[in-house]
Structures are given as C-alpha cells and as structure tokens.
C-alpha cells in the first residue's frame, strides 16, 4: 500500500473507531428525503429518484434510510423499490 492509500485507510479507520461512519447522520438526511416526497406527492419514487432529487451519491444509504422510514411509518412501500409518503395522522 502506498503512503496515500495508507493515509486514506488510517483516516477512515480513525473515523470509524471514533464512531463516525463517514455518512451524514440520519437526522439530517430524513427531512430532506421527506421534502423530496412532498415535492412529488403524485408519484411513487425509488431510491434512485430520491438520490437524484437530493443530488446525493450514496445510493446504498438512501436505500437503507427508505427502508427504516417505512418501519417508522414515515413512508409506505407501494411496490418493489417504490415508496410514497404516508398520509399524516391527525
């Protein structure tokens, strides 16, 4: 491993050891995901749609957040890889 590669590895390892994943915390991503769904209320959106609307490159993170938002009842899964915002409960 060259010195640049070792330095990158050390930086990543240090961040992980300190409890940082290198991803934005879900608390900052979830509201942005909800804004995307509210911008397109009449469409079923997939992870690629959401990531493109947010100009976000980590598709795996978006998929994970969508799945967890379904479990927390913020979103509803309407088909394979398609989601929509849940109607707000009164």
FENVENDA-V692307 format. One record per residue. N is the residue number from 1. RES is the residue in one small letter. SS is DSSP state (@ for helix, = for strand, . for the rest). OMEGA is omega in whole degrees, 0 to 359 (999 if undefined). Layout:
{{N RES SS OMEGA} {N RES SS OMEGA}}
This chain:
{{1 x . 178} {2 x . 185} {3 x @ 178} {4 x @ 178} {5 x @ 179} {6 x @ 180} {7 x @ 178} {8 x @ 179} {9 x @ 181} {10 x @ 178} {11 x @ 180} {12 x @ 180} {13 x @ 179} {14 x @ 179} {15 x @ 180} {16 x @ 180} {17 x @ 179} {18 x . 178} {19 x . 179} {20 x . 182} {21 x . 185} {22 x . 178} {23 x . 176} {24 x . 178} {25 x . 183} {26 x @ 181} {27 x @ 179} {28 x @ 182} {29 x @ 184} {30 x @ 179} {31 x @ 178} {32 x @ 176} {33 x @ 180} {34 x @ 177} {35 x @ 178} {36 x @ 180} {37 x @ 179} {38 x @ 176} {39 x @ 182} {40 x . 186} {41 x . 184} {42 x . 181} {43 x . 171} {44 x . 186} {45 x = 175} {46 x . 181} {47 x @ 179} {48 x @ 178} {49 x @ 182} {50 x @ 180} {51 x @ 180} {52 x @ 180} {53 x @ 180} {54 x @ 187} {55 x . 185} {56 x . 188} {57 x . 185} {58 x . 184} {59 x @ 179} {60 x @ 178} {61 x @ 178} {62 x @ 178} {63 x @ 180} {64 x @ 181} {65 x @ 178} {66 x @ 179} {67 x @ 180} {68 x @ 178} {69 x @ 174} {70 x @ 180} {71 x @ 180} {72 x . 175} {73 x . 175} {74 x . 179} {75 x = 176} {76 x = 176} {77 x = 185} {78 x = 179} {79 x = 181} {80 x . 178} {81 x . 180} {82 x = 185} {83 x = 172} {84 x = 180} {85 x = 175} {86 x . 176} {87 x . 179} {88 x . 178} {89 x . 182} {90 x . 999}}
